[in-house]
Amino acid sequence: MTVAVEQEGRGLLAIKITGVASTDNGGIGAVLNPEGVDCVILRTTFYSVTPSTGAANLSVGVASAATSAGTDILNALDANTMTAKTMWNGHAMQNTAKTQISAPALWQDDYYITFTGSATTAGFVGYLFVEYVRAV
């Protein structure tokens, strides 16, 4: 058997989220996979700087299009009642032996992390920190 390190490919993104009035899927924004190859998301941490002024839920996840709503990272987190300068686990991979991983979805080379509000998220400011490794 032969093993080899093909590439060192660990990354960390700090994605700034600024609330908007849109309720469209991906209406707050979308980030295309920056590596151009499939990536495995190891952990996400959500940091709230300022809550939204309106009552809204924020959903974040991996989706095949910028105009799709993903929910496998954060599903309906209340963007209005979270307090400023708090952190939330978005996704932390907790593997057990021989268990298939299903969340979040593999961040394929041409997929997005999308941000969707259920109502206006105006006034909201926060960050999503994404730690990942290249799958190939």
N, C-alpha and C positions, 0 to 999 in steps of 0.2 A: 504494500500500500504506500502511496506517495501523497503527501500533503504539501500545499504551497500557499503562501499568502499572495493572493492575486492583486489586491489593492487595499490600501488603508482608506477606509471610507466612512468615517464617523462624522456626523454633522449636528449642529445645534442652530435652530432658528429662533429668533425673537420676533414674533409677528405682532405689530401694534394694531389694535382694534379700536376704531372710532365709530361710535353709534351713528345710525342714520334712520330716516323715517321709513325706509323700504321694508316690506314684508316678503319680498320675492325670495325664492330659493337662491341662496348665495348672494342676497341683496346687500349684505354688509361688506362682503368681499370674498375673494378666493385667491389662493396661492398655489401656483403650479409647482409640481415637484421640481426642485431646483437642480437635481442631480442628473436628470435625463435617463436614469435607470431605476429599476424597482428598488424601493427602500422599505425597511422594517422600522416602524416607529416603536421605540423602546419605552418612551415616557413622555407625557405632556403635563405641564403645570400651567394653570390659568391664574393670572394675577390681576386683580381688580384695582384700578387706580381711582376711578370715580364711577359710582352707580349711574344708571340711566335715570332720566327724569320721568319717564313713562313706565308703566307696568308692562314688561315684556320678558319673554323667555329667549335665551340665546342657545342655539344649537350649533355644534361644530363637529365636522367629521370629514372623512375621505369620500370623495365622490368622483364619478367619471367625467363630469362636466362642471364648469364654473357656475352654471345656473341650476345646479342640483343641491338639495339639502342633505348634508351628511350629519349623522347623530352619534357616531361610534366613539367620538372623543369626549364631547359634552352633549348631554341630551336634556334640553329644556332647563338650563340653569337660569334662575330668576335674576335678571340683570338690574332690577330695580331695588331689591331688598338686600343684596349683598353689600357689605360695608366696604368703604374705601380701604385700600392697603391690606387686603386679605388675599390668601392664596387657596386654590382649590385643585385637587387632583383631577386631571382630565382623563388620563389613562396611564396606568403603570402596569407593565407586563409582569404578571406573576405566574411564572411557569411551574408546572409540576411535571414530573417525569412522564414522557410519552403522552402528553396531552396536546391536542391540536389547538392552535391559537386562532381565535376568530375575531378579536377586537383589539385595536382598530383594524380595519381592512388593510391589506398590503397597499402601501402607497406606490401604485404603479407609476411607471415612467411618465405617463401622460395624464395622470390624475391630479386632482386638486384637493386641498383642504379648504372647505367652504364654511362660511359664517352666515347664519340665518337668524333673523329676529321674528318672533311671533307677532310683534307689534312694533311701534317705534322704539328704537334704542337710543334716541337722541340724548346727548349728554354723557353717554357711556364712554369711558376710556379704559382700556386694559391691554394686557399682553398675553399671548399664548407662546410658551416656550416649548419647543419640539425637539426632542433628542432622537436621532435616528442613525441607522447604519445602512450602508449600501448592501443590497442583496446580491448583487453581481459585480 
